[in-house]
Amino acid sequence: MSLLWNRKIIELRRRDVARLKFLLEGYDGLAAVTTVDPDRARVSLGYCSLCRRDLEAVLAALKTEMVLIEVEECSTGVVQS
């Protein structure tokens, strides 16, 4: 079975970057969070295609508490399992 590895670039307020990382780390394996531009408060969320629905649900819930702007989304490749 082949799985797609995807990436979202999210822009948010600088004060919310650490909070977003902390909250997503609580969902073990949901997404890998990396800061890609600290000046613009942009983070990369790397996730498996099987986790997309769960990640979207978490991000939708977080949008009620913080500003999250999706800047880019792409597939980064196929992971063999």
C-alpha positions in Angstrom: 0.0 0.0 0.0 1.3 3.4 -0.9 0.7 6.5 1.1 1.2 10.1 0.1 3.2 12.5 2.3 1.7 16.0 2.2 2.7 19.4 3.4 0.7 22.5 4.4 2.2 25.8 5.0 0.2 27.8 7.6 0.7 31.4 8.6 -0.4 32.5 12.0 0.4 35.1 14.7 3.9 34.8 16.0 2.5 34.4 19.6 0.6 31.3 18.5 3.4 29.4 16.9 4.6 27.6 20.0 1.0 27.0 21.1 0.1 25.4 17.7 3.2 23.1 17.9 2.3 22.1 21.5 -1.3 21.3 20.6 -0.4 19.3 17.5 2.3 17.3 19.4 -0.5 16.2 21.7 -2.0 14.3 18.7 0.9 11.8 18.4 1.8 11.2 14.8 -0.8 13.5 13.3 1.6 16.0 11.8 5.3 17.0 12.0 5.5 20.7 12.7 8.5 22.8 11.5 8.9 26.5 11.5 9.8 27.6 8.0 9.8 31.4 8.4 9.9 32.7 11.9 9.7 36.4 10.8 6.4 35.7 9.0 5.2 33.1 11.5 4.9 30.4 8.9 5.0 26.7 9.8 5.1 23.6 7.8 2.8 20.7 8.7 4.0 17.4 7.2 1.4 14.7 7.4 0.4 11.3 5.9 -2.6 11.2 3.6 -4.4 8.9 6.0 -4.3 11.7 8.7 -5.7 14.4 6.5 -9.3 14.3 7.7 -8.2 14.3 11.4 -5.7 17.2 10.8 -8.4 19.2 9.0 -10.7 18.7 11.9 -8.1 19.8 14.5 -7.2 22.9 12.4 -10.9 23.8 12.0 -11.3 23.7 15.8 -8.2 25.8 16.3 -9.4 28.4 13.9 -12.0 29.3 16.5 -9.2 30.2 18.9 -6.5 31.6 16.6 -5.9 33.0 13.1 -4.6 30.2 10.8 -4.1 31.0 7.1 -3.3 28.2 4.7 -0.6 29.5 2.4 0.3 26.4 0.4 -0.5 22.7 0.2 1.3 20.1 -1.8 2.1 16.4 -2.0 5.7 15.8 -1.3 5.9 12.2 -2.4 4.9 8.6 -2.0 5.8 6.6 1.1 5.9 2.8 0.7 4.6 0.7 3.5 
